[in-house]
Every structure is written in structure tokens, then in C-alpha cells.
Amino acid sequence: MPSSTGTLSEDTRPELTDGSTERQTLESFLDVNRATVIYKATGLSDEDAAKQLLPSLTTVSGLIRHLADVERSWFRDDLAGEKDVPTRWSDEDRDGEFRVTADDSLADIIADYEKACAESRSVAANFELDDRGVNNNAVTLRWILAHMIEETARHCGHIDILREMLDGATGE
């Protein structure tokens, strides 16, 4: 099994926009955080990405799977009101998205996360910032974007620390 690189890949993350509008600012910060998730994970071996370094199920692969599920839940389910949105967690297994096996590749997990982010962007394009969720009327698109910035940034920090513990790679 290939080992992790010990270095971060080329930084191709997007630049933040100038914040001309509130929406551009929110979407820009979220997209930079999304790209940082991928940037911090790229270069890890499948084995290292799935390695548990903590007493919990927290792994790099598990965090990225969790973020894919969260993207789909907030944008497709809560905001757009889609039915049967796929998720790996359930009432019976609240940590389902964090469970990673030897058969799970980091590349596939990242590809699924990128797909979930693209789905979220597509859904969001159909709503205004003040529009309320179809399945969750308590939130607006503005609230979902702000929450996703917080959620993604928090898990970027987790991934950053795990990456340093796994192979010593550090950087912005």
C-alpha cells in the first residue's frame, strides 16, 4: 500500500472574492473551505486517511464523508425539499458516515464530496438568501451558507491536525 506523501499538494484553492455582495462573500468563503478539505487530504494514503488516531471514529476519510452527507442534508433535503436524499447515517447508526473500511478509497471519498458540493451549488442557485427551506422552514439559504462555512471550517481544522499527526504535513 502506498504511503502518505508527508507534503501538501499544489495549492489550487480559489481566491476569496472581493465581497461585492453578501451572497458572493458567503459562497466564496464556503468554496475556499470546501477546497481546503480536499487540499489537506490529498496526498494521504487510503490507509492513513482511514486511520483512527483518537478514541472516536474521527478520521480524515470519515470527516470528508460526514461533510458530503451534511452538504446533501442541508441543501438537497432541508432547503430544496428533495425526497430520499442519500445519507450514511441513520437513527440506528448515528455515526454511519464516519465508518470507513479497507475497501474505501480516499480518492472515491473525495470525488463523492466534490459531487455533493456541486449538487449544493446547483440547489443554492435556485434560491435567494432569504428563501426558507422547503423541508426546514426554520432556516434560510443565508443561514445554511453561514452554518456550512462554520461546519466545514471546523472540520478543516480537524483534518489539518490529523494530517500533521499522520505524516507531518503542515501548511496553510
C-alpha positions in Angstrom: 0.0 0.0 0.0 1.4 3.4 -1.0 2.4 5.6 1.9 1.4 9.2 2.5 3.5 11.9 0.9 4.3 14.0 4.0 3.7 17.1 2.0 0.7 19.0 0.9 -0.2 19.0 -2.8 0.0 22.1 -5.0 -2.3 24.7 -3.6 -5.1 25.3 -6.2 -7.7 26.6 -3.9 -9.7 29.5 -5.2 -9.0 33.1 -4.1 -11.7 34.8 -2.0 -13.8 37.2 -4.0 -13.8 40.9 -3.2 -17.1 40.5 -1.4 -19.1 42.7 -3.8 -22.3 41.2 -2.5 -23.2 39.3 0.7 -24.0 36.2 -1.4 -20.7 36.3 -3.2 -18.9 36.7 0.2 -20.7 33.7 1.7 -20.3 31.4 -1.3 -16.7 32.4 -1.7 -15.8 31.6 1.9 -17.6 28.3 1.7 -15.9 27.3 -1.5 -12.5 28.1 -0.1 -13.2 25.9 2.9 -14.5 23.1 0.7 -11.3 23.3 -1.4 -9.2 23.3 1.8 -10.8 20.0 2.9 -9.5 18.4 -0.3 -6.2 20.3 -0.2 -5.5 19.0 3.3 -6.4 15.4 2.5 -4.7 15.0 -0.9 -1.5 13.0 -0.6 -2.6 10.7 2.2 -2.7 7.0 1.6 -6.1 5.3 1.9 -4.8 3.5 5.0 -3.7 6.8 6.7 -6.9 8.6 5.7 -8.9 5.9 7.4 -6.6 5.6 10.5 -8.1 6.3 13.9 -5.8 8.4 16.0 -8.5 9.4 18.5 -10.8 7.4 20.8 -13.7 8.4 18.5 -14.4 7.3 14.9 -12.8 10.6 13.7 -10.6 10.0 10.6 -9.8 12.1 7.6 -11.9 9.9 5.3 -14.8 9.9 7.9 -14.8 13.6 8.2 -15.0 14.1 4.4 -17.8 11.5 4.2 -19.6 13.4 7.0 -19.2 16.7 5.1 -20.6 15.1 2.0 -23.7 13.9 4.0 -24.0 17.4 5.6 -23.9 19.1 2.2 -26.7 16.9 0.9 -28.8 17.1 4.0 -28.8 20.9 4.3 -29.1 21.8 0.6 -31.0 19.0 -1.0 -33.2 17.8 1.9 -33.7 20.9 4.1 -33.6 23.7 1.5 -34.9 22.1 -1.7 -37.2 19.5 -0.1 -35.9 16.6 -2.1 -37.0 13.1 -1.1 -34.7 10.1 -0.4 -31.5 12.1 -0.3 -28.7 9.6 0.3 -27.0 9.6 3.7 -24.7 7.2 5.5 -26.1 7.8 9.0 -29.4 6.7 10.4 -31.3 6.6 13.6 -29.8 3.1 14.2 -26.3 4.3 13.3 -25.7 7.9 14.1 -22.0 7.6 13.2 -22.6 5.8 9.9 -20.8 8.4 7.7 -17.7 8.1 9.9 -17.3 4.4 9.4 -14.6 3.6 6.8 -13.3 0.2 5.8 -10.2 -1.0 3.9 -12.3 -1.1 0.8 -12.9 2.6 0.8 -10.5 4.7 -1.2 -9.8 8.3 -0.3 -10.0 9.3 -4.0 -13.6 7.9 -4.1 -14.5 9.7 -0.9 -13.1 13.0 -2.2 -14.9 12.5 -5.5 -18.2 11.9 -3.7 -17.6 15.1 -1.6 -16.9 17.1 -4.7 -20.1 15.8 -6.2 -22.0 16.7 -3.1 -20.6 20.2 -3.2 -21.5 20.6 -6.9 -25.1 19.4 -6.0 -25.2 22.0 -3.2 -24.1 24.8 -5.5 -26.7 23.8 -8.1 -29.5 23.7 -5.5 -28.5 27.1 -4.0 -28.5 28.7 -7.4 -32.3 28.3 -7.4 -32.8 30.2 -4.1 -32.4 33.7 -2.8 -30.6 34.3 0.6 -33.9 35.0 2.4 -35.7 32.0 1.0 -36.7 29.4 3.6 -36.1 25.7 3.4 -38.9 23.6 1.9 -38.4 20.8 4.5 -37.0 23.1 7.2 -38.8 26.4 7.3 -36.7 27.5 10.3 -33.7 28.2 8.1 -32.9 30.4 5.1 -30.3 29.9 2.4 -28.3 32.6 4.2 -28.4 30.6 7.5 -27.4 27.4 5.7 -24.4 29.1 3.9 -23.2 30.6 7.2 -23.7 27.3 9.0 -21.8 25.4 6.3 -18.9 27.8 6.5 -18.7 27.1 10.2 -19.1 23.3 9.9 -16.6 23.0 7.0 -14.1 25.3 8.6 -14.3 23.4 11.9 -13.7 20.1 10.2 -10.9 21.6 8.1 -9.2 22.2 11.5 -9.7 18.6 12.5 -8.3 17.4 9.1 -5.3 19.7 9.5 -4.4 18.3 12.9 -4.9 14.7 11.8 -2.8 15.3 8.7 0.1 16.6 10.8 -0.2 13.7 13.2 -0.3 11.2 10.3 2.5 12.3 8.1 3.8 15.6 9.4 2.5 17.7 6.5 1.8 21.2 7.6 0.8 24.4 5.9 -1.9 26.9 5.3 
